[in-house]
Amino acid sequence: MFVHKTVSNSNKMSTENKRRKRKRLTTLRTSSYIHHEYANTSATHPSPVLTSHLPRIWQFVARHVFKTTIIATSIAFSVLHKDVTSFLLSVTAFAIHRLLYSSVPP
């Protein structure tokens, strides 16, 4: 039988508060990580889940190959259909993509 019941209860509360605080911090870290991982995703990015197991340089390469493939497919499609406006837009998009990402380090 506990003589100091209040001490026992305060220790229990302290432990419970520590557990809650630890859980809250873990949740914040997890949500921050998820936000960071998915904040920059778009239609032209492969899913981070698909490339997350790769080293950073290969993630960089995968993103650029993915974007370049989309733009190259668009150019090929517009050439096959002899659509001059679409061709010019595709070439412009490709040029802008190359200019923007040629100076960005991985």
N, C-alpha and C positions, 0 to 999 in steps of 0.2 A: 504494500500500500504506500502511495506517495504521501509524504508529509507536506511537501510544498507543491500543492496542486497548481497554484498560480504560475509557478516557475515552469512546470511541465507544460501548461497551456501556452505560455508565452514562447517557449522553445518550439512548440508545435506550430504556432502562428508564424514565427520567424522562418521556420523551414518551409512552410506553405507559401509565404511571401517570396522567398528566394526562388522557389520552384516557378511561381507565376512570373516573376521578373525574367527568369531564364527563358521561359517559354515565349514571353513577349519579345525578347531580344532575338530569339531564333526566328520567330515569325517575321520580324522586321527585316532581318538579314536576308531571309528567303525571298520576301516580296521585292526587296531592293534588287536582288540578283536577277529575279525574273524580269523586272522592269528593265534593267540594264540590258539583258540578253535580247529582249523582244522589242525594245524601243526603236531600234533602227531597222527593223524588218519592213520590207515592202514587197510589191509584186516582182521586183527585179532582184530580190535577194533570195537565195535558197534558205530554207528554214534552218535556224541555228541548231536545232535538234539533229538535223542531218549531218552537219559539219562539226559539231562540238567535240567529237572524238579525235578530230584531226589536229595536227600542230598548227600554230597560228599562221605560218606562211602558206600552208595548204588551204586554210580557210580563205585567205586573201585571194589565192589563185582560183579557188572554186567560185567565189563571188564574181570575179572578172570574166572567167570562162562562161559562166551562166549569162551574164549581161551581154557579152560579146556575141554569144550564140543567138540570143533573142534578136539583137539588132541585125546580125548577119542574115538571119532567117527573114526578117522584115525586108531587107534590101533585096534578097533573092526573089521573094514573092512579088515585090513591086516590079522587078526587072522582067520576070516571067509574064506578068500581066500588062507590061508596057504602060505602067501608070507613072508618069513623069513626076507629078506632085508628090506622090507617096515615096518615090525613089529619092527625091531631093530632101524630103523630111527625114527619111531613114539615114541618108548620108550625113545630114546635119547632126542628127542625134548621135551617130557614131563618132563624128569629129568632136562634138562636145564631151562625150563620154571619155574619149582618149585624152583630151586636154585637161579635163578635171582630174583624172586619175593617174596621169603620167607623173605628176609631181608629189603624189601622196605616198609617203613611206608605208610599208606594210606594218 
